[in-house]
Amino acid sequence: MSCHPWSAAETGLDNPAEAPPALPDAIRSDAHYADLIFEKVELARTRLTACHFSHFSFRRCSFMESALDNCRFLDCTFDGCDLSLAELNGSTFSHVQLNGTKAVGIDWTRASWPAKWIGKPIGFLESAISHSTFIGLSLREIQIRDCIAADVDFREADLSLADFSGTDLTDSLFFLTDLRQADLSRARNYRIDPGQNKLSRAKFSLPEAISLLYNMDIEMIEDRDRPD
């Protein structure tokens, strides 16, 4: 089946934001969708192949445990959606934002990430991305703000200039990770070894930043323990 566009003009609405369009048998593989809003679309445990979504808004949609094979997402937003345990086999993301969305247990290394990006490929705001993997990826300037990111694997990733402000990083892994100029202000529960990661000009907040000292060969003395 060849790709075909399904634009907002086909809905008959002067303003595509007036109401979500009726879907032709939900979303089909090998199709191109542009300038649309999909709301409360249920695609859990389905497989989509070679779909192209551009300038698109997903609202309260479920892709839980779905397989997204070689799909492309360009200038898309996911608001209040559930992508947990989705498989991103060869799919690409460019200028994609997840807001208030569950994206738990995703292996992001299975997506397709070009060596060089123009702009930011993906961002997360007030979302849950725990138990996920970004190991070895180059995602400079990625935004993971005010998120729950527990037990996430960031080892060997290039996260320079990333924004982790306000994010809970409990049990997340950082090893040979490039965090230069990253913003971890208000981030919490992280364990980052300064000797095993690049932290030049990164931003941290007190008291959480004290945890950076735990992996150093030093002895910390509290004021009450200081000799007179």
N, CA and C atoms as a LAMMPS dump frame, in Angstrom:
ITEM: TIMESTEP
0
ITEM: NUMBER OF ATOMS
684
ITEM: BOX BOUNDS ff ff ff
-5.0000000000000000e+02 5.0000000000000000e+02
-5.0000000000000000e+02 5.0000000000000000e+02
-5.0000000000000000e+02 5.0000000000000000e+02
ITEM: ATOMS id mol type element x y z
1 1 1 N 0.853 -1.182 0
2 1 2 C 0 0 0
3 1 3 C 0.887 1.23 0
4 2 1 N 0.635 2.167 -0.871
5 2 2 C 1.438 3.376 -0.926
6 2 3 C 0.957 4.362 0.12
7 3 1 N 1.877 5.229 0.538
8 3 2 C 1.512 6.242 1.529
9 3 3 C 0.578 7.272 0.914
10 4 1 N -0.341 7.751 1.711
11 4 2 C -1.233 8.791 1.219
12 4 3 C -1.485 9.778 2.343
13 5 1 N -1.571 11.069 2.031
14 5 2 C -1.812 12.063 3.075
15 5 3 C -3.267 12.081 3.491
16 6 1 N -3.506 12.354 4.751
17 6 2 C -4.872 12.55 5.266
18 6 3 C -4.831 13.845 6.051
19 7 1 N -5.178 14.935 5.42
20 7 2 C -4.974 16.256 5.994
21 7 3 C -6.231 16.755 6.677
22 8 1 N -6.069 17.862 7.432
23 8 2 C -7.207 18.444 8.149
24 8 3 C -8.292 18.897 7.201
25 9 1 N -7.921 19.22 5.967
26 9 2 C -8.93 19.691 5.015
27 9 3 C -9.979 18.629 4.736
28 10 1 N -9.61 17.362 4.851
29 10 2 C -10.547 16.289 4.556
30 10 3 C -11.61 16.133 5.62
31 11 1 N -11.415 16.771 6.806
32 11 2 C -12.418 16.655 7.852
33 11 3 C -13.579 17.601 7.628
34 12 1 N -13.383 18.609 6.745
35 12 2 C -14.439 19.579 6.523
36 12 3 C -14.503 20.655 7.572
37 13 1 N -13.499 20.724 8.459
38 13 2 C -13.491 21.733 9.502
39 13 3 C -12.663 22.927 9.059
40 14 1 N -13.174 24.11 9.278
41 14 2 C -12.386 25.303 8.975
42 14 3 C -11.19 25.396 9.898
43 15 1 N -11.403 25.035 11.139
44 15 2 C -10.313 25.027 12.128
45 15 3 C -10.162 23.61 12.649
46 16 1 N -9.037 22.923 12.369
47 16 2 C -8.899 21.527 12.79
48 16 3 C -8.898 21.355 14.289
49 17 1 N -8.711 22.443 15.057
50 17 2 C -8.715 22.324 16.502
51 17 3 C -10.132 22.321 17.076
52 18 1 N -11.144 22.552 16.222
53 18 2 C -12.513 22.625 16.726
54 18 3 C -12.966 21.301 17.318
55 19 1 N -12.555 20.204 16.725
56 19 2 C -12.946 18.888 17.212
57 19 3 C -11.998 17.864 16.637
58 20 1 N -11.781 16.763 17.358
59 20 2 C -10.914 15.72 16.801
60 20 3 C -11.579 15.087 15.592
61 21 1 N -10.817 14.779 14.559
62 21 2 C -11.408 14.197 13.363
63 21 3 C -11.828 12.755 13.578
64 22 1 N -12.824 12.326 12.813
65 22 2 C -13.174 10.919 12.815
66 22 3 C -12.057 10.151 12.121
67 23 1 N -11.716 9.007 12.673
68 23 2 C -10.583 8.25 12.15
69 23 3 C -11.042 7.179 11.173
70 24 1 N -10.348 7.023 10.063
71 24 2 C -10.679 5.955 9.127
72 24 3 C -10.111 4.632 9.6
73 25 1 N -10.949 3.859 10.284
74 25 2 C -10.485 2.587 10.837
75 25 3 C -9.245 2.785 11.696
76 26 1 N -9.309 3.777 12.575
77 26 2 C -8.181 4.152 13.429
78 26 3 C -6.998 4.528 12.563
79 27 1 N -5.799 4.22 13.001
80 27 2 C -4.607 4.588 12.25
81 27 3 C -4.1 3.361 11.512
82 28 1 N -3.777 3.539 10.237
83 28 2 C -3.345 2.412 9.427
84 28 3 C -1.857 2.491 9.146
85 29 1 N -1.259 1.356 8.96
86 29 2 C 0.147 1.31 8.596
87 29 3 C 0.373 1.89 7.212
88 30 1 N 1.613 2.333 6.989
89 30 2 C 2.038 2.825 5.671
90 30 3 C 1.162 3.986 5.201
91 31 1 N 0.907 4.924 6.125
92 31 2 C 0.072 6.08 5.783
93 31 3 C 0.713 7.348 6.33
94 32 1 N 0.328 8.477 5.757
95 32 2 C 0.866 9.775 6.149
96 32 3 C -0.262 10.604 6.736
97 33 1 N -0.065 11.083 7.961
98 33 2 C -1.059 11.91 8.634
99 33 3 C -0.415 13.241 8.976
100 34 1 N -1.083 14.343 8.651
101 34 2 C -0.489 15.663 8.867
102 34 3 C -1.525 16.652 9.394
103 35 1 N -1.057 17.554 10.271
104 35 2 C -1.863 18.679 10.753
105 35 3 C -3.192 18.237 11.347
106 36 1 N -3.115 17.252 12.242
107 36 2 C -4.335 16.717 12.839
108 36 3 C -4.204 16.611 14.347
109 37 1 N -5.341 16.438 15
110 37 2 C -5.407 16.158 16.429
111 37 3 C -6.114 14.824 16.615
112 38 1 N -5.442 13.863 17.238
113 38 2 C -6.075 12.602 17.595
114 38 3 C -6.291 12.608 19.101
115 39 1 N -7.514 12.348 19.525
116 39 2 C -7.849 12.379 20.941
117 39 3 C -8.497 11.072 21.373
118 40 1 N -7.992 10.507 22.477
119 40 2 C -8.516 9.274 23.07
120 40 3 C -8.523 8.122 22.069
121 41 1 N -7.488 8.055 21.242
122 41 2 C -7.363 6.95 20.295
123 41 3 C -6.685 5.779 21
124 42 1 N -7.289 4.616 20.918
125 42 2 C -6.79 3.43 21.602
126 42 3 C -6.025 2.555 20.611
127 43 1 N -4.7 2.515 20.786
128 43 2 C -3.848 1.705 19.915
129 43 3 C -2.935 0.798 20.721
130 44 1 N -3.363 0.452 21.924
131 44 2 C -2.56 -0.432 22.768
132 44 3 C -2.419 -1.805 22.114
133 45 1 N -1.203 -2.353 22.216
134 45 2 C -0.889 -3.714 21.748
135 45 3 C -1.158 -3.896 20.254
136 46 1 N -0.953 -2.835 19.49
137 46 2 C -1.092 -2.933 18.038
138 46 3 C 0.272 -2.721 17.391
139 47 1 N 0.352 -2.981 16.099
140 47 2 C 1.59 -2.777 15.357
141 47 3 C 1.331 -1.792 14.227
142 48 1 N 2.146 -0.745 14.173
143 48 2 C 2.077 0.236 13.098
144 48 3 C 3.412 0.218 12.361
145 49 1 N 3.336 0.181 11.042
146 49 2 C 4.548 0.103 10.233
147 49 3 C 4.579 1.251 9.231
148 50 1 N 5.707 1.964 9.206
149 50 2 C 5.965 3.007 8.204
150 50 3 C 4.901 4.097 8.197
151 51 1 N 4.381 4.449 9.362
152 51 2 C 3.477 5.594 9.456
153 51 3 C 4.296 6.871 9.593
154 52 1 N 3.78 7.941 9.013
155 52 2 C 4.459 9.237 9.062
156 52 3 C 3.483 10.244 9.656
157 53 1 N 3.838 10.785 10.834
158 53 2 C 3.011 11.791 11.502
159 53 3 C 3.781 13.099 11.525
160 54 1 N 3.207 14.151 10.945
161 54 2 C 3.881 15.446 10.947
162 54 3 C 2.92 16.541 11.403
163 55 1 N 3.445 17.465 12.218
164 55 2 C 2.653 18.571 12.768
165 55 3 C 1.373 18.012 13.39
166 56 1 N 1.585 17.126 14.355
167 56 2 C 0.509 16.275 14.84
168 56 3 C 0.383 16.408 16.352
169 57 1 N -0.841 16.278 16.861
170 57 2 C -1.074 16.315 18.299
171 57 3 C -1.848 15.075 18.735
172 58 1 N -1.253 14.312 19.67
173 58 2 C -1.926 13.166 20.28
174 58 3 C -2.356 13.579 21.686
175 59 1 N -3.648 13.423 21.976
176 59 2 C -4.167 13.793 23.282
177 59 3 C -4.856 12.599 23.932
178 60 1 N -4.326 12.208 25.063
179 60 2 C -4.878 11.094 25.855
180 60 3 C -5.046 9.829 25.001
181 61 1 N -4.057 9.564 24.192
182 61 2 C -4.052 8.356 23.367
183 61 3 C -3.197 7.276 24.033
184 62 1 N -3.486 6.03 23.738
185 62 2 C -2.712 4.934 24.303
186 62 3 C -1.991 4.159 23.205
187 63 1 N -0.659 4.095 23.36
188 63 2 C 0.181 3.255 22.517
189 63 3 C 0.853 2.18 23.375
190 64 1 N 0.307 1.876 24.527
191 64 2 C 0.919 0.953 25.468
192 64 3 C 1.175 -0.416 24.838
193 65 1 N 2.42 -0.877 24.957
194 65 2 C 2.845 -2.185 24.433
195 65 3 C 2.676 -2.297 22.919
196 66 1 N 2.598 -1.162 22.233
197 66 2 C 2.499 -1.205 20.773
198 66 3 C 3.878 -1.336 20.146
199 67 1 N 3.914 -1.833 18.918
200 67 2 C 5.148 -1.896 18.141
201 67 3 C 5.068 -0.842 17.049
202 68 1 N 5.981 0.111 17.099
203 68 2 C 6.031 1.183 16.108
204 68 3 C 7.264 0.946 15.246
205 69 1 N 7.05 0.318 14.091
206 69 2 C 8.153 -0.095 13.232
207 69 3 C 8.393 0.927 12.129
208 70 1 N 9.583 1.529 12.137
209 70 2 C 9.979 2.452 11.067
210 70 3 C 8.971 3.576 10.857
211 71 1 N 8.402 4.056 11.954
212 71 2 C 7.498 5.198 11.878
213 71 3 C 8.296 6.496 12.038
214 72 1 N 7.702 7.599 11.615
215 72 2 C 8.366 8.887 11.721
216 72 3 C 7.441 9.885 12.398
217 73 1 N 7.972 10.577 13.398
218 73 2 C 7.22 11.586 14.131
219 73 3 C 7.967 12.914 13.996
220 74 1 N 7.347 13.873 13.318
221 74 2 C 7.962 15.173 13.058
222 74 3 C 7.056 16.273 13.592
223 75 1 N 7.59 17.107 14.483
224 75 2 C 6.817 18.208 15.06
225 75 3 C 5.509 17.694 15.669
226 76 1 N 5.641 16.733 16.575
227 76 2 C 4.469 16.128 17.224
228 76 3 C 4.495 16.386 18.726
229 77 1 N 3.303 16.411 19.33
230 77 2 C 3.188 16.487 20.78
231 77 3 C 2.308 15.344 21.275
232 78 1 N 2.691 14.806 22.428
233 78 2 C 1.899 13.79 23.118
234 78 3 C 1.496 14.382 24.466
235 79 1 N 0.211 14.611 24.66
236 79 2 C -0.3 15.21 25.887
237 79 3 C -1.166 14.203 26.631
238 80 1 N -0.719 13.816 27.836
239 80 2 C -1.5 12.887 28.647
240 80 3 C -1.653 11.522 28.028
241 81 1 N -0.664 11.085 27.272
242 81 2 C -0.747 9.793 26.58
243 81 3 C -0.037 8.698 27.376
244 82 1 N -0.161 7.46 26.91
245 82 2 C 0.531 6.325 27.519
246 82 3 C 1.264 5.557 26.424
247 83 1 N 2.601 5.639 26.469
248 83 2 C 3.436 4.903 25.52
249 83 3 C 4.221 3.789 26.21
250 84 1 N 3.839 3.437 27.41
251 84 2 C 4.618 2.49 28.202
252 84 3 C 4.835 1.175 27.475
253 85 1 N 6.097 0.703 27.528
254 85 2 C 6.5 -0.578 26.95
255 85 3 C 6.348 -0.626 25.433
256 86 1 N 6.22 0.523 24.797
257 86 2 C 6.158 0.535 23.329
258 86 3 C 7.525 0.149 22.76
259 87 1 N 7.515 -0.513 21.62
260 87 2 C 8.744 -0.876 20.917
261 87 3 C 8.915 0.068 19.73
262 88 1 N 10.075 0.723 19.69
263 88 2 C 10.299 1.784 18.703
264 88 3 C 11.288 1.319 17.64
265 89 1 N 10.981 0.26 16.965
266 89 2 C 11.925 -0.377 16.064
267 89 3 C 12.202 0.486 14.831
268 90 1 N 13.348 1.204 14.844
269 90 2 C 13.73 2.003 13.688
270 90 3 C 12.937 3.272 13.498
271 91 1 N 12.105 3.654 14.453
272 91 2 C 11.306 4.876 14.324
273 91 3 C 12.166 6.1 14.611
274 92 1 N 11.794 7.228 14.007
275 92 2 C 12.545 8.467 14.185
276 92 3 C 11.676 9.529 14.835
277 93 1 N 12.343 10.412 15.592
278 93 2 C 11.661 11.479 16.319
279 93 3 C 12.403 12.786 16.075
280 94 1 N 11.678 13.802 15.659
281 94 2 C 12.284 15.116 15.425
282 94 3 C 11.321 16.194 15.905
283 95 1 N 11.783 17.008 16.842
284 95 2 C 10.944 18.068 17.417
285 95 3 C 9.662 17.463 18.007
286 96 1 N 9.84 16.459 18.863
287 96 2 C 8.716 15.782 19.508
288 96 3 C 8.73 16.117 20.994
289 97 1 N 7.559 16.403 21.55
290 97 2 C 7.449 16.765 22.955
291 97 3 C 6.416 15.881 23.637
292 98 1 N 6.804 15.291 24.791
293 98 2 C 5.89 14.496 25.604
294 98 3 C 5.561 15.281 26.86
295 99 1 N 4.285 15.588 27.063
296 99 2 C 3.835 16.381 28.206
297 99 3 C 2.874 15.557 29.054
298 100 1 N 3.177 15.397 30.326
299 100 2 C 2.279 14.65 31.204
300 100 3 C 1.981 13.26 30.688
301 101 1 N 2.991 12.628 30.119
302 101 2 C 2.801 11.35 29.426
303 101 3 C 3.575 10.231 30.121
304 102 1 N 3.02 9.022 30.122
305 102 2 C 3.727 7.845 30.627
306 102 3 C 4.482 7.199 29.483
307 103 1 N 5.786 7.088 29.674
308 103 2 C 6.631 6.426 28.674
309 103 3 C 7.606 5.526 29.423
310 104 1 N 7.045 4.598 30.184
311 104 2 C 7.809 3.743 31.093
312 104 3 C 8.271 2.479 30.37
313 105 1 N 9.495 2.05 30.673
314 105 2 C 9.984 0.775 30.162
315 105 3 C 10.282 0.775 28.671
316 106 1 N 10.756 1.902 28.132
317 106 2 C 11.023 1.992 26.697
318 106 3 C 12.526 1.941 26.445
319 107 1 N 12.927 1.137 25.486
320 107 2 C 14.314 1.087 25.043
321 107 3 C 14.466 2.057 23.876
322 108 1 N 14.891 3.284 24.188
323 108 2 C 15.002 4.321 23.167
324 108 3 C 16.152 4.057 22.205
325 109 1 N 17.05 3.157 22.537
326 109 2 C 18.15 2.838 21.618
327 109 3 C 17.666 2.084 20.392
328 110 1 N 16.464 1.55 20.427
329 110 2 C 15.931 0.826 19.274
330 110 3 C 15.339 1.757 18.227
331 111 1 N 15.154 3.016 18.605
332 111 2 C 14.731 4.017 17.61
333 111 3 C 15.924 4.387 16.744
334 112 1 N 15.677 5.127 15.69
335 112 2 C 16.739 5.552 14.777
336 112 3 C 17.13 6.988 15.12
337 113 1 N 18.413 7.194 15.466
338 113 2 C 18.896 8.505 15.872
339 113 3 C 20.057 8.899 14.974
340 114 1 N 19.88 9.86 14.07
341 114 2 C 20.992 10.317 13.231
342 114 3 C 22.147 10.849 14.069
343 115 1 N 23.349 10.789 13.511
344 115 2 C 24.538 11.232 14.243
345 115 3 C 24.477 12.721 14.565
346 116 1 N 23.865 13.519 13.686
347 116 2 C 23.769 14.951 13.899
348 116 3 C 22.313 15.4 13.775
349 117 1 N 21.928 16.314 14.678
350 117 2 C 20.564 16.821 14.696
351 117 3 C 20.548 18.316 14.443
352 118 1 N 19.499 18.774 13.805
353 118 2 C 19.216 20.207 13.734
354 118 3 C 18.029 20.454 14.66
355 119 1 N 18.279 21.146 15.76
356 119 2 C 17.23 21.304 16.749
357 119 3 C 17.232 20.158 17.737
358 120 1 N 16.166 20.036 18.505
359 120 2 C 16.07 19.03 19.554
360 120 3 C 15.164 17.884 19.095
361 121 1 N 15.641 16.652 19.187
362 121 2 C 14.831 15.535 18.686
363 121 3 C 13.601 15.24 19.53
364 122 1 N 13.77 15.283 20.872
365 122 2 C 12.664 14.878 21.73
366 122 3 C 12.821 15.532 23.092
367 123 1 N 11.695 15.773 23.76
368 123 2 C 11.726 16.354 25.089
369 123 3 C 10.61 15.788 25.95
370 124 1 N 10.833 15.823 27.28
371 124 2 C 9.864 15.268 28.227
372 124 3 C 9.579 16.315 29.299
373 125 1 N 8.315 16.585 29.562
374 125 2 C 7.916 17.534 30.586
375 125 3 C 6.84 16.9 31.47
376 126 1 N 7.114 16.856 32.77
377 126 2 C 6.157 16.315 33.742
378 126 3 C 5.669 14.933 33.315
379 127 1 N 6.59 14.135 32.845
380 127 2 C 6.252 12.794 32.344
381 127 3 C 6.956 11.724 33.169
382 128 1 N 6.495 10.489 33.041
383 128 2 C 7.108 9.339 33.72
384 128 3 C 7.863 8.51 32.692
385 129 1 N 9.194 8.417 32.856
386 129 2 C 10.01 7.68 31.888
387 129 3 C 10.863 6.626 32.583
388 130 1 N 10.434 6.172 33.747
389 130 2 C 11.221 5.221 34.531
390 130 3 C 11.455 3.907 33.784
391 131 1 N 12.523 3.202 34.216
392 131 2 C 12.86 1.872 33.693
393 131 3 C 13.094 1.893 32.177
394 132 1 N 13.643 2.982 31.692
395 132 2 C 13.902 3.123 30.261
396 132 3 C 15.404 3.154 29.993
397 133 1 N 15.787 3.081 28.716
398 133 2 C 17.194 3.006 28.337
399 133 3 C 17.53 4.042 27.274
400 134 1 N 18.574 4.836 27.573
401 134 2 C 19.126 5.801 26.615
402 134 3 C 20.625 5.544 26.421
403 135 1 N 21.091 4.367 26.757
404 135 2 C 22.517 4.082 26.798
405 135 3 C 23.185 4.355 25.447
406 136 1 N 24.267 5.142 25.496
407 136 2 C 25.068 5.397 24.307
408 136 3 C 24.487 6.379 23.31
409 137 1 N 23.335 6.969 23.578
410 137 2 C 22.718 7.868 22.603
411 137 3 C 23.308 9.274 22.682
412 138 1 N 23.316 9.961 21.564
413 138 2 C 23.724 11.361 21.513
414 138 3 C 22.467 12.218 21.47
415 139 1 N 22.131 12.808 22.616
416 139 2 C 20.895 13.586 22.746
417 139 3 C 21.21 14.917 23.416
418 140 1 N 22.125 15.662 22.815
419 140 2 C 22.481 16.975 23.326
420 140 3 C 21.241 17.869 23.425
421 141 1 N 21.19 18.62 24.51
422 141 2 C 20.129 19.593 24.753
423 141 3 C 18.775 18.955 25.015
424 142 1 N 18.735 17.671 25.261
425 142 2 C 17.446 17.039 25.553
426 142 3 C 16.858 17.641 26.828
427 143 1 N 15.546 17.785 26.861
428 143 2 C 14.85 18.293 28.033
429 143 3 C 14.104 17.15 28.706
430 144 1 N 14.44 16.925 29.988
431 144 2 C 13.736 15.948 30.817
432 144 3 C 13.408 16.696 32.107
433 145 1 N 12.382 17.517 32.067
434 145 2 C 12.09 18.464 33.143
435 145 3 C 10.896 18.02 33.983
436 146 1 N 11.093 18.093 35.313
437 146 2 C 10.007 17.794 36.261
438 146 3 C 9.401 16.423 35.983
439 147 1 N 10.265 15.466 35.706
440 147 2 C 9.827 14.107 35.364
441 147 3 C 10.157 13.12 36.483
442 148 1 N 9.568 11.945 36.411
443 148 2 C 9.971 10.805 37.225
444 148 3 C 10.8 9.906 36.319
445 149 1 N 12.095 9.841 36.596
446 149 2 C 13.021 9.076 35.744
447 149 3 C 13.823 8.122 36.619
448 150 1 N 13.134 7.21 37.298
449 150 2 C 13.782 6.248 38.191
450 150 3 C 14.284 5.043 37.392
451 151 1 N 15.475 4.581 37.752
452 151 2 C 16.049 3.388 37.129
453 151 3 C 16.138 3.546 35.61
454 152 1 N 16.658 4.683 35.168
455 152 2 C 16.864 4.935 33.74
456 152 3 C 18.354 4.803 33.44
457 153 1 N 18.681 4.168 32.333
458 153 2 C 20.081 3.93 31.968
459 153 3 C 20.57 5.025 31.029
460 154 1 N 21.41 5.926 31.568
461 154 2 C 21.998 7.003 30.783
462 154 3 C 23.492 6.762 30.53
463 155 1 N 23.978 5.569 30.745
464 155 2 C 25.405 5.306 30.599
465 155 3 C 25.897 5.576 29.17
466 156 1 N 27.074 6.216 29.097
467 156 2 C 27.766 6.479 27.83
468 156 3 C 26.974 7.379 26.886
469 157 1 N 25.965 8.049 27.391
470 157 2 C 25.163 8.948 26.545
471 157 3 C 25.754 10.349 26.529
472 158 1 N 25.569 11.049 25.435
473 158 2 C 25.938 12.461 25.35
474 158 3 C 24.705 13.286 25.697
475 159 1 N 24.686 13.785 26.918
476 159 2 C 23.572 14.596 27.416
477 159 3 C 24.056 15.995 27.76
478 160 1 N 25.08 16.438 27.058
479 160 2 C 25.581 17.787 27.294
480 160 3 C 24.481 18.803 26.986
481 161 1 N 24.439 19.839 27.812
482 161 2 C 23.432 20.905 27.692
483 161 3 C 22.01 20.412 27.944
484 162 1 N 21.877 19.206 28.496
485 162 2 C 20.546 18.673 28.801
486 162 3 C 19.927 19.432 29.97
487 163 1 N 18.618 19.38 30.065
488 163 2 C 17.884 20.032 31.149
489 163 3 C 17.147 18.965 31.947
490 164 1 N 17.693 18.641 33.142
491 164 2 C 17.067 17.677 34.048
492 164 3 C 16.41 18.388 35.224
493 165 1 N 16.19 19.662 35.145
494 165 2 C 15.727 20.416 36.306
495 165 3 C 14.416 19.85 36.846
496 166 1 N 14.403 19.655 38.176
497 166 2 C 13.198 19.187 38.845
498 166 3 C 12.88 17.719 38.687
499 167 1 N 13.806 16.938 38.114
500 167 2 C 13.513 15.53 37.819
501 167 3 C 14.031 14.604 38.911
502 168 1 N 13.245 13.581 39.232
503 168 2 C 13.625 12.545 40.189
504 168 3 C 14.404 11.459 39.447
505 169 1 N 15.689 11.281 39.816
506 169 2 C 16.586 10.353 39.122
507 169 3 C 16.97 9.164 40.004
508 170 1 N 16.062 8.74 40.85
509 170 2 C 16.329 7.627 41.758
510 170 3 C 16.813 6.387 41.004
511 171 1 N 17.996 5.866 41.433
512 171 2 C 18.555 4.619 40.89
513 171 3 C 18.903 4.692 39.405
514 172 1 N 18.929 5.874 38.816
515 172 2 C 19.325 5.977 37.415
516 172 3 C 20.845 5.865 37.296
517 173 1 N 21.297 5.364 36.14
518 173 2 C 22.701 5.035 35.939
519 173 3 C 23.402 6.088 35.09
520 174 1 N 24.52 6.593 35.609
521 174 2 C 25.381 7.521 34.879
522 174 3 C 26.808 6.982 34.935
523 175 1 N 27.37 6.642 33.797
524 175 2 C 28.747 6.157 33.724
525 175 3 C 29.292 6.528 32.353
526 176 1 N 30.404 7.245 32.339
527 176 2 C 30.958 7.778 31.095
528 176 3 C 29.914 8.603 30.342
529 177 1 N 29.067 9.276 31.108
530 177 2 C 28.008 10.116 30.548
531 177 3 C 28.514 11.55 30.424
532 178 1 N 28.224 12.176 29.312
533 178 2 C 28.618 13.567 29.091
534 178 3 C 27.495 14.478 29.581
535 179 1 N 27.733 15.113 30.717
536 179 2 C 26.756 16.029 31.312
537 179 3 C 27.298 17.456 31.352
538 180 1 N 28.231 17.767 30.501
539 180 2 C 28.796 19.11 30.491
540 180 3 C 27.719 20.155 30.182
541 181 1 N 27.695 21.176 31.017
542 181 2 C 26.741 22.277 30.909
543 181 3 C 25.287 21.825 31.059
544 182 1 N 25.077 20.639 31.576
545 182 2 C 23.71 20.19 31.825
546 182 3 C 23.141 20.899 33.053
547 183 1 N 21.839 21.031 33.084
548 183 2 C 21.148 21.687 34.192
549 183 3 C 20.456 20.63 35.051
550 184 1 N 21.037 20.361 36.225
551 184 2 C 20.419 19.445 37.186
552 184 3 C 19.932 20.194 38.415
553 185 1 N 19.684 21.486 38.273
554 185 2 C 19.13 22.245 39.384
555 185 3 C 17.745 21.709 39.722
556 186 1 N 17.493 21.575 40.98
557 186 2 C 16.233 21.023 41.527
558 186 3 C 16.078 19.54 41.236
559 187 1 N 17.001 18.929 40.475
560 187 2 C 16.945 17.475 40.307
561 187 3 C 17.27 16.817 41.65
562 188 1 N 16.821 15.586 41.84
563 188 2 C 16.99 14.956 43.146
564 188 3 C 17.236 13.454 43
565 189 1 N 17.795 12.897 44.081
566 189 2 C 17.995 11.448 44.214
567 189 3 C 18.939 10.87 43.17
568 190 1 N 19.843 11.697 42.642
569 190 2 C 20.8 11.178 41.668
570 190 3 C 22.074 10.712 42.379
571 191 1 N 22.762 9.771 41.733
572 191 2 C 24.079 9.323 42.196
573 191 3 C 25.012 9.383 40.989
574 192 1 N 25.827 10.411 40.958
575 192 2 C 26.702 10.662 39.817
576 192 3 C 28.136 10.774 40.324
577 193 1 N 29.006 9.933 39.815
578 193 2 C 30.411 9.94 40.209
579 193 3 C 31.156 10.962 39.347
580 194 1 N 31.658 12.06 39.942
581 194 2 C 32.379 13.058 39.149
582 194 3 C 33.619 12.501 38.459
583 195 1 N 34.185 11.413 38.983
584 195 2 C 35.364 10.822 38.372
585 195 3 C 35.066 9.938 37.178
586 196 1 N 33.801 9.577 36.996
587 196 2 C 33.414 8.668 35.924
588 196 3 C 32.506 9.321 34.891
589 197 1 N 32.238 10.607 35.059
590 197 2 C 31.348 11.326 34.145
591 197 3 C 31.901 12.723 33.888
592 198 1 N 31.487 13.326 32.78
593 198 2 C 31.929 14.68 32.442
594 198 3 C 30.905 15.682 32.976
595 199 1 N 31.379 16.525 33.905
596 199 2 C 30.454 17.435 34.587
597 199 3 C 30.848 18.899 34.473
598 200 1 N 31.784 19.223 33.601
599 200 2 C 32.256 20.592 33.513
600 200 3 C 31.104 21.561 33.259
601 201 1 N 30.995 22.57 34.117
602 201 2 C 30.014 23.652 34.006
603 201 3 C 28.561 23.165 34.126
604 202 1 N 28.363 21.976 34.652
605 202 2 C 27.003 21.513 34.936
606 202 3 C 26.459 22.261 36.148
607 203 1 N 25.146 22.387 36.236
608 203 2 C 24.502 23.121 37.317
609 203 3 C 23.818 22.143 38.272
610 204 1 N 24.07 22.341 39.577
611 204 2 C 23.449 21.526 40.61
612 204 3 C 22.915 22.433 41.704
613 205 1 N 21.958 21.924 42.465
614 205 2 C 21.394 22.676 43.586
615 205 3 C 21.758 22.001 44.901
616 206 1 N 21.932 22.816 45.943
617 206 2 C 22.084 22.286 47.296
618 206 3 C 20.706 22.055 47.905
619 207 1 N 20.551 21.084 48.791
620 207 2 C 21.592 20.202 49.318
621 207 3 C 21.882 18.968 48.465
622 208 1 N 21.123 18.754 47.394
623 208 2 C 21.279 17.523 46.616
624 208 3 C 22.697 17.364 46.07
625 209 1 N 23.362 18.472 45.758
626 209 2 C 24.687 18.398 45.159
627 209 3 C 25.719 17.767 46.086
628 210 1 N 25.421 17.694 47.376
629 210 2 C 26.351 17.058 48.31
630 210 3 C 26.582 15.601 47.944
631 211 1 N 25.616 14.98 47.28
632 211 2 C 25.77 13.569 46.894
633 211 3 C 26.944 13.36 45.942
634 212 1 N 27.394 14.416 45.263
635 212 2 C 28.53 14.294 44.354
636 212 3 C 29.81 13.962 45.11
637 213 1 N 29.844 14.26 46.404
638 213 2 C 31.037 14.016 47.204
639 213 3 C 31.15 12.569 47.67
640 214 1 N 30.05 11.831 47.618
641 214 2 C 30.051 10.499 48.209
642 214 3 C 31.002 9.539 47.507
643 215 1 N 31.248 9.766 46.209
644 215 2 C 32.11 8.865 45.459
645 215 3 C 33.573 9.33 45.428
646 216 1 N 33.88 10.363 46.169
647 216 2 C 35.243 10.882 46.208
648 216 3 C 35.97 10.347 47.438
649 217 1 N 37.281 10.214 47.324
650 217 2 C 38.091 9.662 48.415
651 217 3 C 38.395 10.764 49.427
652 218 1 N 37.336 11.211 50.091
653 218 2 C 37.477 12.264 51.091
654 218 3 C 36.665 11.898 52.321
655 219 1 N 36.93 12.592 53.414
656 219 2 C 36.172 12.406 54.644
657 219 3 C 35.406 13.68 54.936
658 220 1 N 34.125 13.556 55.097
659 220 2 C 33.301 14.722 55.405
660 220 3 C 33.049 14.776 56.906
661 221 1 N 33.244 15.963 57.489
662 221 2 C 33.077 16.151 58.916
663 221 3 C 31.982 17.18 59.135
664 222 1 N 30.971 16.795 59.893
665 222 2 C 29.913 17.735 60.218
666 222 3 C 30.415 18.74 61.231
667 223 1 N 29.763 19.894 61.266
668 223 2 C 30.215 20.967 62.172
669 223 3 C 30.32 20.522 63.605
670 224 1 N 29.394 19.695 64.042
671 224 2 C 29.4 19.294 65.455
672 224 3 C 30.555 18.34 65.771
673 225 1 N 31.169 17.777 64.683
674 225 2 C 32.293 16.858 64.89
675 225 3 C 33.629 17.557 64.797
676 226 1 N 33.633 18.843 64.487
677 226 2 C 34.901 19.55 64.326
678 226 3 C 35.546 19.78 65.686
679 227 1 N 36.887 19.622 65.776
680 227 2 C 37.568 19.84 67.059
681 227 3 C 37.501 21.299 67.488
682 228 1 N 37.497 21.548 68.769
683 228 2 C 37.47 22.929 69.268
684 228 3 C 38.79 23.646 68.969
